[in-house]
Amino acid sequence: MSGEVQKGLEGVVVAESQLSFIDGDEGRLIYRGHDIETLAAEASYEEVLYLLWHGSLPTADQLSEFTATMAEERAVDDEVLSVLADLAAVDESPMAALRTAVSMLSASDPEPDADPEDGAARLRQGRRITAKIPTILAAYQRLRDGEEPLSPREGLSHAANFLYMLTGEEPDEVAEETLDMALILHADHGLNASTFTSMVIASTLADTYSAIAGGVGALSGPLHGGANQDVMETLIEVDSSEKGSVEWVKDALEQGRKIPGFGHRVYNVKDPRAVILEEKSRDLGDASGERKWYDHANEIEEYLVEEQNFAEKGLAPNVDFYSGTVYYQLGIPVDMFTPIFAMSRVGGWVAHVLEQLEDNRIMRPRAKYTGAKEADWVPLGER
C-alpha cells in the first residue's frame, strides 16, 4: 500500500452529507441550509430533529404529530431501571450507564426483526432511542441521589421533560428555553469521532442500537465529549482560589497547564455555538443575580485572546467553554454534562446512520504497514 498517512483521518473526505456544514474560517455552522443562529433563536429541538431526519422543517401538523409520537416513546421498561439502580449502587460513570441502557433498549424494541436496510424502521428505532435517553439519564441521576425515578410527564417538551424528571419540578421558561437551545447547538457537527463511529457500525448493517451505543462509547472519551466538564471543574477551581480569574490563569500557564475549552479541530475562529452559549450563560447569571460563572469564563477568554494571542494561534473558545457554565447554572451535576451532550447528539447520530444506509458501502480503510517484511522463525523450544 502506498500513499501518505493522515493521522486521525484529518482532512480525509470519506462521505458526502446533506446534514451539516462547518466553515471553520468564518465560524459558521449550518444544518440543512439553516444557520445555527436562526435555529437556536427560532426553532425547538424537536423541529431540529425533524429537519435532520426528514430533510425539511415540519409544518405545524407534522410537528404536532412528531412531538406526540416522541412523547409516547419516552418511558423505559422496569428492567432498564433495575439495571440502572444496580449501576448506581456501584457508582458507575453516567456515560457507561447510558451505553449499557441503550444496548438494553433493543430487548424491548417492537421491531426486533426489522430489515437492517429498511430506512423507515431504522428511523423509528432512532426516534425511540432519542425519546428515551432523557428518561434514562434523569432516572440514573435520581438513583445516584437515592431518589426514585420519575415517569415522563405529558405536555412537556423534550428539554422540559428532562429537567422535570431530573429535579421533580417543572422548569421555568428560561431554564426550558436554555436547555432546548443547548440541545439544538449540539445536535450535529459533521463527521466528529462519535458520529463517524455510529456510521462505521451502521455500515456493517449492525442494528441501530449497536450504532448508537457505539456513538455513546466514542463520546465518552475525554478527547471528544469531556471538555465541558473539564472547563467547569477549572472554573470551580478558579472560584475557590483566592486569586482573581486572570491571576489564576497566568499562574496556570506558567505551570504549563492547558486551559480547557480553547481550540477546535475544525474552527480557526470562535465557535459560533460558543457565541450563543456565552450570551445564555450571561442571561442565566443575570436572572439568578449571580454572574460569577459567566464572569470567570469571560475574563479568562479576554485575557487569553487579548494578552496571550490565543486567537492568532487559532485557539478560540469552542462550544465547551460556555456550555458547562450553562448546564451548571441549570443545576445539572458536572459529570452529567457529557451525557447531556449525548442526549442532543443522538439526533445527529441517527441522521447520519440513515444517510449512510441510503447508499451504503461498508467502511473498510487500510493501514500503512510499517512492520518487518521478513522475520526468522525460531522453534518454540529455542526461544
ABEGO torsion letter per residue (X at the ends): XBEBBBBGGBGBBABBBAABBBBAAAGBBBBGGBBAAAAAAABBAAAAAAAAAAGBBBBAAAAAAAAAAAAAAABBBAAAAAAAAAAAAAGBBAAAAAAAAAAAAAAABABAABBAABAAAAAAAAAAAAAAAAAAAAAAAAAAAGBBBBBBBBGBBAAAAAAAAAAGBBBBAAAAAAAAAAAAAAABBEBBAAAAAAAAAAAAGBBAAAAAAAAAAAAABAAAAAAAAAAAAAAAAAAABABBAAAAAAAAAAAGBBBBGBEBAABABBBAAAAAAAAAAAAAAAAAGBAAAAAAAAAAAAAAAAAAGAAAAGBBBBAAAAAAAAAAAAGBBAAAAAAAAAAAAAAAAAAAAAAAAABBBBBBBBBBBABBABBBBBBAAAX
